[in-house]
Amino acid sequence: VQLATLNWVDWFNKKRVHSALGYVSPFEFEAMYYDKINPLGQVA
């Protein structure tokens, strides 16, 4: 049961696409968000 739950959580967070997020996964959306607010090469 634990393995099945872990596999589902991995799919839910990293692989499923979501229409409210522009049909990208929550994982990809979060990565794009952080890239947008702090682009590489920019020092704070």
mmCIF file of the N, C-alpha and C atoms, coordinates in Angstrom:
data_MODEL
# 
_entry.id   MODEL 
# 
loop_
_atom_site.group_PDB 
_atom_site.id 
_atom_site.type_symbol 
_atom_site.label_atom_id 
_atom_site.label_alt_id 
_atom_site.label_comp_id 
_atom_site.label_asym_id 
_atom_site.label_entity_id 
_atom_site.label_seq_id 
_atom_site.pdbx_PDB_ins_code 
_atom_site.Cartn_x 
_atom_site.Cartn_y 
_atom_site.Cartn_z 
_atom_site.occupancy 
_atom_site.B_iso_or_equiv 
_atom_site.pdbx_formal_charge 
_atom_site.auth_seq_id 
_atom_site.auth_comp_id 
_atom_site.auth_asym_id 
_atom_site.auth_atom_id 
_atom_site.pdbx_PDB_model_num 
ATOM 1   N N  . VAL A 1 1  ? 0.832  -1.190 0.000   1.00 0.00 ? 1  VAL A N  1 
ATOM 2   C CA . VAL A 1 1  ? 0.000  0.000  0.000   1.00 0.00 ? 1  VAL A CA 1 
ATOM 3   C C  . VAL A 1 1  ? 0.872  1.247  0.000   1.00 0.00 ? 1  VAL A C  1 
ATOM 4   N N  . GLN A 1 2  ? 1.959  1.240  0.759   1.00 0.00 ? 2  GLN A N  1 
ATOM 5   C CA . GLN A 1 2  ? 2.843  2.406  0.802   1.00 0.00 ? 2  GLN A CA 1 
ATOM 6   C C  . GLN A 1 2  ? 3.459  2.687  -0.563  1.00 0.00 ? 2  GLN A C  1 
ATOM 7   N N  . LEU A 1 3  ? 3.898  1.665  -1.247  1.00 0.00 ? 3  LEU A N  1 
ATOM 8   C CA . LEU A 1 3  ? 4.506  1.846  -2.562  1.00 0.00 ? 3  LEU A CA 1 
ATOM 9   C C  . LEU A 1 3  ? 3.491  2.386  -3.558  1.00 0.00 ? 3  LEU A C  1 
ATOM 10  N N  . ALA A 1 4  ? 2.295  1.869  -3.523  1.00 0.00 ? 4  ALA A N  1 
ATOM 11  C CA . ALA A 1 4  ? 1.250  2.362  -4.423  1.00 0.00 ? 4  ALA A CA 1 
ATOM 12  C C  . ALA A 1 4  ? 0.944  3.828  -4.143  1.00 0.00 ? 4  ALA A C  1 
ATOM 13  N N  . THR A 1 5  ? 0.910  4.201  -2.876  1.00 0.00 ? 5  THR A N  1 
ATOM 14  C CA . THR A 1 5  ? 0.654  5.595  -2.508  1.00 0.00 ? 5  THR A CA 1 
ATOM 15  C C  . THR A 1 5  ? 1.793  6.490  -2.970  1.00 0.00 ? 5  THR A C  1 
ATOM 16  N N  . LEU A 1 6  ? 3.018  6.063  -2.772  1.00 0.00 ? 6  LEU A N  1 
ATOM 17  C CA . LEU A 1 6  ? 4.170  6.857  -3.217  1.00 0.00 ? 6  LEU A CA 1 
ATOM 18  C C  . LEU A 1 6  ? 4.178  7.026  -4.733  1.00 0.00 ? 6  LEU A C  1 
ATOM 19  N N  . ASN A 1 7  ? 3.837  5.976  -5.455  1.00 0.00 ? 7  ASN A N  1 
ATOM 20  C CA . ASN A 1 7  ? 3.769  6.079  -6.915  1.00 0.00 ? 7  ASN A CA 1 
ATOM 21  C C  . ASN A 1 7  ? 2.682  7.047  -7.351  1.00 0.00 ? 7  ASN A C  1 
ATOM 22  N N  . TRP A 1 8  ? 1.548  7.027  -6.676  1.00 0.00 ? 8  TRP A N  1 
ATOM 23  C CA . TRP A 1 8  ? 0.453  7.940  -7.012  1.00 0.00 ? 8  TRP A CA 1 
ATOM 24  C C  . TRP A 1 8  ? 0.847  9.383  -6.722  1.00 0.00 ? 8  TRP A C  1 
ATOM 25  N N  . VAL A 1 9  ? 1.477  9.641  -5.591  1.00 0.00 ? 9  VAL A N  1 
ATOM 26  C CA . VAL A 1 9  ? 1.916  10.997 -5.242  1.00 0.00 ? 9  VAL A CA 1 
ATOM 27  C C  . VAL A 1 9  ? 2.938  11.489 -6.254  1.00 0.00 ? 9  VAL A C  1 
ATOM 28  N N  . ASP A 1 10 ? 3.854  10.640 -6.674  1.00 0.00 ? 10 ASP A N  1 
ATOM 29  C CA . ASP A 1 10 ? 4.840  11.013 -7.691  1.00 0.00 ? 10 ASP A CA 1 
ATOM 30  C C  . ASP A 1 10 ? 4.142  11.387 -8.989  1.00 0.00 ? 10 ASP A C  1 
ATOM 31  N N  . TRP A 1 11 ? 3.194  10.587 -9.418  1.00 0.00 ? 11 TRP A N  1 
ATOM 32  C CA . TRP A 1 11 ? 2.448  10.893 -10.640 1.00 0.00 ? 11 TRP A CA 1 
ATOM 33  C C  . TRP A 1 11 ? 1.659  12.183 -10.479 1.00 0.00 ? 11 TRP A C  1 
ATOM 34  N N  . PHE A 1 12 ? 0.991  12.352 -9.355  1.00 0.00 ? 12 PHE A N  1 
ATOM 35  C CA . PHE A 1 12 ? 0.120  13.507 -9.118  1.00 0.00 ? 12 PHE A CA 1 
ATOM 36  C C  . PHE A 1 12 ? 0.915  14.805 -9.150  1.00 0.00 ? 12 PHE A C  1 
ATOM 37  N N  . ASN A 1 13 ? 2.106  14.810 -8.578  1.00 0.00 ? 13 ASN A N  1 
ATOM 38  C CA . ASN A 1 13 ? 2.898  16.034 -8.485  1.00 0.00 ? 13 ASN A CA 1 
ATOM 39  C C  . ASN A 1 13 ? 3.805  16.283 -9.677  1.00 0.00 ? 13 ASN A C  1 
ATOM 40  N N  . LYS A 1 14 ? 4.270  15.239 -10.334 1.00 0.00 ? 14 LYS A N  1 
ATOM 41  C CA . LYS A 1 14 ? 5.294  15.423 -11.364 1.00 0.00 ? 14 LYS A CA 1 
ATOM 42  C C  . LYS A 1 14 ? 4.845  15.135 -12.781 1.00 0.00 ? 14 LYS A C  1 
ATOM 43  N N  . LYS A 1 15 ? 3.795  14.352 -12.970 1.00 0.00 ? 15 LYS A N  1 
ATOM 44  C CA . LYS A 1 15 ? 3.487  13.894 -14.325 1.00 0.00 ? 15 LYS A CA 1 
ATOM 45  C C  . LYS A 1 15 ? 2.121  14.298 -14.844 1.00 0.00 ? 15 LYS A C  1 
ATOM 46  N N  . ARG A 1 16 ? 1.123  14.452 -13.976 1.00 0.00 ? 16 ARG A N  1 
ATOM 47  C CA . ARG A 1 16 ? -0.219 14.777 -14.470 1.00 0.00 ? 16 ARG A CA 1 
ATOM 48  C C  . ARG A 1 16 ? -0.251 16.215 -14.959 1.00 0.00 ? 16 ARG A C  1 
ATOM 49  N N  . VAL A 1 17 ? -0.990 16.459 -16.002 1.00 0.00 ? 17 VAL A N  1 
ATOM 50  C CA . VAL A 1 17 ? -1.141 17.827 -16.493 1.00 0.00 ? 17 VAL A CA 1 
ATOM 51  C C  . VAL A 1 17 ? -2.431 18.406 -15.926 1.00 0.00 ? 17 VAL A C  1 
ATOM 52  N N  . HIS A 1 18 ? -2.442 19.713 -15.780 1.00 0.00 ? 18 HIS A N  1 
ATOM 53  C CA . HIS A 1 18 ? -3.583 20.371 -15.162 1.00 0.00 ? 18 HIS A CA 1 
ATOM 54  C C  . HIS A 1 18 ? -3.997 21.542 -16.031 1.00 0.00 ? 18 HIS A C  1 
ATOM 55  N N  . SER A 1 19 ? -5.271 21.617 -16.368 1.00 0.00 ? 19 SER A N  1 
ATOM 56  C CA . SER A 1 19 ? -5.753 22.658 -17.279 1.00 0.00 ? 19 SER A CA 1 
ATOM 57  C C  . SER A 1 19 ? -5.572 24.057 -16.707 1.00 0.00 ? 19 SER A C  1 
ATOM 58  N N  . ALA A 1 20 ? -5.719 24.228 -15.409 1.00 0.00 ? 20 ALA A N  1 
ATOM 59  C CA . ALA A 1 20 ? -5.565 25.552 -14.803 1.00 0.00 ? 20 ALA A CA 1 
ATOM 60  C C  . ALA A 1 20 ? -4.115 26.026 -14.814 1.00 0.00 ? 20 ALA A C  1 
ATOM 61  N N  . LEU A 1 21 ? -3.192 25.112 -15.043 1.00 0.00 ? 21 LEU A N  1 
ATOM 62  C CA . LEU A 1 21 ? -1.772 25.466 -15.076 1.00 0.00 ? 21 LEU A CA 1 
ATOM 63  C C  . LEU A 1 21 ? -1.243 25.519 -16.497 1.00 0.00 ? 21 LEU A C  1 
ATOM 64  N N  . GLY A 1 22 ? -2.109 25.600 -17.470 1.00 0.00 ? 22 GLY A N  1 
ATOM 65  C CA . GLY A 1 22 ? -1.686 25.645 -18.867 1.00 0.00 ? 22 GLY A CA 1 
ATOM 66  C C  . GLY A 1 22 ? -1.281 24.288 -19.402 1.00 0.00 ? 22 GLY A C  1 
ATOM 67  N N  . TYR A 1 23 ? -1.879 23.239 -18.879 1.00 0.00 ? 23 TYR A N  1 
ATOM 68  C CA . TYR A 1 23 ? -1.615 21.860 -19.314 1.00 0.00 ? 23 TYR A CA 1 
ATOM 69  C C  . TYR A 1 23 ? -0.155 21.452 -19.122 1.00 0.00 ? 23 TYR A C  1 
ATOM 70  N N  . VAL A 1 24 ? 0.413  21.869 -18.003 1.00 0.00 ? 24 VAL A N  1 
ATOM 71  C CA . VAL A 1 24 ? 1.723  21.376 -17.576 1.00 0.00 ? 24 VAL A CA 1 
ATOM 72  C C  . VAL A 1 24 ? 1.535  20.764 -16.192 1.00 0.00 ? 24 VAL A C  1 
ATOM 73  N N  . SER A 1 25 ? 2.504  19.989 -15.766 1.00 0.00 ? 25 SER A N  1 
ATOM 74  C CA . SER A 1 25 ? 2.409  19.363 -14.451 1.00 0.00 ? 25 SER A CA 1 
ATOM 75  C C  . SER A 1 25 ? 2.683  20.401 -13.363 1.00 0.00 ? 25 SER A C  1 
ATOM 76  N N  . PRO A 1 26 ? 2.193  20.157 -12.151 1.00 0.00 ? 26 PRO A N  1 
ATOM 77  C CA . PRO A 1 26 ? 2.491  21.079 -11.058 1.00 0.00 ? 26 PRO A CA 1 
ATOM 78  C C  . PRO A 1 26 ? 3.996  21.244 -10.845 1.00 0.00 ? 26 PRO A C  1 
ATOM 79  N N  . PHE A 1 27 ? 4.754  20.180 -11.013 1.00 0.00 ? 27 PHE A N  1 
ATOM 80  C CA . PHE A 1 27 ? 6.208  20.223 -10.869 1.00 0.00 ? 27 PHE A CA 1 
ATOM 81  C C  . PHE A 1 27 ? 6.827  21.175 -11.894 1.00 0.00 ? 27 PHE A C  1 
ATOM 82  N N  . GLU A 1 28 ? 6.421  21.060 -13.170 1.00 0.00 ? 28 GLU A N  1 
ATOM 83  C CA . GLU A 1 28 ? 6.924  21.940 -14.221 1.00 0.00 ? 28 GLU A CA 1 
ATOM 84  C C  . GLU A 1 28 ? 6.482  23.383 -13.997 1.00 0.00 ? 28 GLU A C  1 
ATOM 85  N N  . PHE A 1 29 ? 5.241  23.575 -13.572 1.00 0.00 ? 29 PHE A N  1 
ATOM 86  C CA . PHE A 1 29 ? 4.717  24.916 -13.339 1.00 0.00 ? 29 PHE A CA 1 
ATOM 87  C C  . PHE A 1 29 ? 5.513  25.620 -12.248 1.00 0.00 ? 29 PHE A C  1 
ATOM 88  N N  . GLU A 1 30 ? 5.819  24.911 -11.183 1.00 0.00 ? 30 GLU A N  1 
ATOM 89  C CA . GLU A 1 30 ? 6.600  25.498 -10.099 1.00 0.00 ? 30 GLU A CA 1 
ATOM 90  C C  . GLU A 1 30 ? 8.004  25.848 -10.575 1.00 0.00 ? 30 GLU A C  1 
ATOM 91  N N  . ALA A 1 31 ? 8.622  24.977 -11.361 1.00 0.00 ? 31 ALA A N  1 
ATOM 92  C CA . ALA A 1 31 ? 9.955  25.259 -11.891 1.00 0.00 ? 31 ALA A CA 1 
ATOM 93  C C  . ALA A 1 31 ? 9.932  26.491 -12.793 1.00 0.00 ? 31 ALA A C  1 
ATOM 94  N N  . MET A 1 32 ? 8.913  26.607 -13.646 1.00 0.00 ? 32 MET A N  1 
ATOM 95  C CA . MET A 1 32 ? 8.801  27.779 -14.523 1.00 0.00 ? 32 MET A CA 1 
ATOM 96  C C  . MET A 1 32 ? 8.592  29.050 -13.704 1.00 0.00 ? 32 MET A C  1 
ATOM 97  N N  . TYR A 1 33 ? 7.815  28.957 -12.643 1.00 0.00 ? 33 TYR A N  1 
ATOM 98  C CA . TYR A 1 33 ? 7.569  30.107 -11.776 1.00 0.00 ? 33 TYR A CA 1 
ATOM 99  C C  . TYR A 1 33 ? 8.876  30.613 -11.167 1.00 0.00 ? 33 TYR A C  1 
ATOM 100 N N  . TYR A 1 34 ? 9.664  29.705 -10.596 1.00 0.00 ? 34 TYR A N  1 
ATOM 101 C CA . TYR A 1 34 ? 10.908 30.120 -9.962  1.00 0.00 ? 34 TYR A CA 1 
ATOM 102 C C  . TYR A 1 34 ? 11.927 30.609 -10.986 1.00 0.00 ? 34 TYR A C  1 
ATOM 103 N N  . ASP A 1 35 ? 11.948 30.044 -12.174 1.00 0.00 ? 35 ASP A N  1 
ATOM 104 C CA . ASP A 1 35 ? 12.823 30.547 -13.236 1.00 0.00 ? 35 ASP A CA 1 
ATOM 105 C C  . ASP A 1 35 ? 12.431 31.963 -13.631 1.00 0.00 ? 35 ASP A C  1 
ATOM 106 N N  . LYS A 1 36 ? 11.147 32.234 -13.611 1.00 0.00 ? 36 LYS A N  1 
ATOM 107 C CA . LYS A 1 36 ? 10.653 33.554 -14.005 1.00 0.00 ? 36 LYS A CA 1 
ATOM 108 C C  . LYS A 1 36 ? 10.998 34.619 -12.966 1.00 0.00 ? 36 LYS A C  1 
ATOM 109 N N  . ILE A 1 37 ? 10.865 34.285 -11.680 1.00 0.00 ? 37 ILE A N  1 
ATOM 110 C CA . ILE A 1 37 ? 11.124 35.293 -10.657 1.00 0.00 ? 37 ILE A CA 1 
ATOM 111 C C  . ILE A 1 37 ? 12.607 35.424 -10.317 1.00 0.00 ? 37 ILE A C  1 
ATOM 112 N N  . ASN A 1 38 ? 13.404 34.440 -10.660 1.00 0.00 ? 38 ASN A N  1 
ATOM 113 C CA . ASN A 1 38 ? 14.831 34.501 -10.375 1.00 0.00 ? 38 ASN A CA 1 
ATOM 114 C C  . ASN A 1 38 ? 15.610 33.847 -11.508 1.00 0.00 ? 38 ASN A C  1 
ATOM 115 N N  . PRO A 1 39 ? 15.735 34.539 -12.653 1.00 0.00 ? 39 PRO A N  1 
ATOM 116 C CA . PRO A 1 39 ? 16.452 33.947 -13.790 1.00 0.00 ? 39 PRO A CA 1 
ATOM 117 C C  . PRO A 1 39 ? 17.927 33.690 -13.455 1.00 0.00 ? 39 PRO A C  1 
ATOM 118 N N  . LEU A 1 40 ? 18.477 32.671 -14.058 1.00 0.00 ? 40 LEU A N  1 
ATOM 119 C CA . LEU A 1 40 ? 19.887 32.346 -13.844 1.00 0.00 ? 40 LEU A CA 1 
ATOM 120 C C  . LEU A 1 40 ? 20.765 33.497 -14.298 1.00 0.00 ? 40 LEU A C  1 
ATOM 121 N N  . GLY A 1 41 ? 21.845 33.699 -13.590 1.00 0.00 ? 41 GLY A N  1 
ATOM 122 C CA . GLY A 1 41 ? 22.775 34.758 -13.958 1.00 0.00 ? 41 GLY A CA 1 
ATOM 123 C C  . GLY A 1 41 ? 22.465 36.090 -13.300 1.00 0.00 ? 41 GLY A C  1 
ATOM 124 N N  . GLN A 1 42 ? 21.336 36.194 -12.646 1.00 0.00 ? 42 GLN A N  1 
ATOM 125 C CA . GLN A 1 42 ? 20.976 37.438 -11.986 1.00 0.00 ? 42 GLN A CA 1 
ATOM 126 C C  . GLN A 1 42 ? 21.302 37.293 -10.506 1.00 0.00 ? 42 GLN A C  1 
ATOM 127 N N  . VAL A 1 43 ? 22.135 38.196 -10.012 1.00 0.00 ? 43 VAL A N  1 
ATOM 128 C CA . VAL A 1 43 ? 22.558 38.130 -8.621  1.00 0.00 ? 43 VAL A CA 1 
ATOM 129 C C  . VAL A 1 43 ? 21.681 39.050 -7.789  1.00 0.00 ? 43 VAL A C  1 
ATOM 130 N N  . ALA A 1 44 ? 21.266 38.574 -6.646  1.00 0.00 ? 44 ALA A N  1 
ATOM 131 C CA . ALA A 1 44 ? 20.400 39.384 -5.776  1.00 0.00 ? 44 ALA A CA 1 
ATOM 132 C C  . ALA A 1 44 ? 21.196 40.413 -5.015  1.00 0.00 ? 44 ALA A C  1 
# 
